[in-house]
Amino acid sequence: MSVDPLSAFWSFPGEHTEIPLERIGEYPLLAECLEVWRRQAADRLPATVDPVLFPRAAIRGLNLIEYLPETDDWRIRLVGSLVTDHVGRELRGTGLTQNFSEPDRASIRATLQAAAARRTPDLMRRIFHDQRGMSWAYIRLFLPLSSDGTAVDRFASVIDPGSFGRLTSGPTTTA
């Protein structure tokens, strides 16, 4: 597949630091989102999350991605306005091949496959710059989803709006 190099704007290196899920209370908005997911995942992985059930302040940081076995790629199904506004264009329907540079795709794919294998939510601080030189810094919660209740083939990613753009770690608050 030919990819326009200017459209592949996310690139590494960057900082990608796991935060123990036990610290979720430091990020109250993400903690509420985790509770919504846990209620839906009572006895199996949920197929999806209903954005209406999430706190209103979290919606702009909500993103949904799904695995497409026919292309061996992950596609963005839904992108919150936090990312869309920062990127300056709609990303819905695009995949790894369009959004990450060639050297980074294998790393992203491996990260997603490892997260799918764990089948548990994770919390992470991410800091990197895009090819435009813009900073991406945020705390995000990754929530595994499954079309069959067992194998992870989707994720909901919730970016904490209060952390977006901050280059340091630590608790945040949102209005």
N, C-alpha and C positions, 0 to 999 in steps of 0.2 A: 504494500500500500504506500503510495506517495503521500508525504505529509509536508505541508507548507511549513518551513522552519520558523517562520515568524508567528505561526499560530501555536506552536509548542512553547508556551511561555513559562511553564514551571520548570525549574531546573535546580539541581543540587550543586555543590554541597550546601548543607544547611544543618540546623540543629533540630534533632528529633528525639526528644527526651521523654521516656515513659514516666508517668506519674502513678504511683500505687493507687489503685481504685479506692483504697481505704481513705484517701485524702479528698474524695469527691465532695465532702462537706465544705471544703474551702471554696467551692464553686457552686453556690446554691442553685443557680439556674440549671446547671448540668445535673446536679443531684436530683432535682425535680424530674428532669427528662429520664434519668435512670430509673426512677420509681415508676414512671409511666411504662417504660419498657418492661420492667420486672412484673408489673401487674398483667401485662399482655403475654408474658413468657412464663406463666404459672407452671405449666407442665411440659412445655416444648418451646422451641424458638418461634417467635411470631413471624408471620409471612410479611407483615408490613407494620408500619406505625401510622396512627392517625394523627396528623399534625395538629388537629383541633384539640387533641387531648394534652398536647404539650403547653407549657406556659407561653403566653402570647409573645413575650420578649425573646423566646428561643426560636420562633418561626423564621426570622430573618437569617439565622445561622444554620438552618436545617438543610441538609443535602442528602439525597438518596442515590445510591449507585447499585448496579446489578451486574452480575457476571453473564457474559454471552458466550457459551461454549463453542458456538459455530465460528466465532472469530477469535476466541481465546483472549478476549478483551473485557474490560470493565467499562460500562457505559453509565453516564450520569443521567438519571431519570428526572431529578428535581434539584434545583439549585436555589438556595435562599438569596435574598437581595443583598446580604452582606458580601457574598462572593461576587455576584453579578455586578454590583456597583463598583467593586474594587477592580475587577477585570475590565469592565466597560463593554461587555457583550454577553449574550446569553450562551450558556454552556450546555443546556439541556440537550440530550441526544448525542453529545460528543463522548469520546472514550480516551483511554490512555494514549493511544497512538496519535490523537490530535493534540493532547494537552501537555505531554511530557516529551522532553528531548530524547532522542534515541539512546544515549548512554544511561538515562535514568529509568527507562521503561522496565528493564529487568528488575531493578531494585524495588520499584513500586509494585510490580506484579508479585514479587516474592513477599513483600510486606503484607499485601492483601491476602495472599494465600496462607501466610502464617496466621494472620488474624482470623481467617475463616477456619483454620484447623483448631484454633484455641476455643472458638465458639463462645467466648465470653466478652463482655464489654471491656473496653480499655480507654484509658485517659492519657493524653499526651500533650506536651508543649512542642510546638513547631515554630521554627524561625528560619526563613529563607528569603531570597530575593528572586523576583522574576526577571526575564530578559529585558524588561523596561527599566530595571533598577528599583522597582517598587518593593517595599518590605511587606512580607507576610509573616506575621507573628500572632500566635493565638494558642489558646487551650481548646482542645476538642475532645469530645466523647464519641467513641465509635461503638455502635450498637449492632450486633449481628442479627440478621434476618434470614429466613429460610422459606422457600416456596413449598417444601415438603415437611417442614417441622424438624428436620434433623441436619441436613447438609446446608452450610452457609453459602448462599448464592447472592446475597444482597447485604447492604449495610446502610444504616442511617448514621450520618455523621452530624454532630451538633457542635458548632463553633460557639464558644462563649463570647457574645458580643462585647462584654466588658473587658475582655483580654485582647480583642482584635486590634492589632497595630502596636501593642506594647512589646518592647524588646526585653523585658525582664519577666521573671516568673513570679508567682505568688498569688494570693487570693485576689479576687476581683469582685466588684459589685456591679449590678446593673440597675438601671432605673425602671 
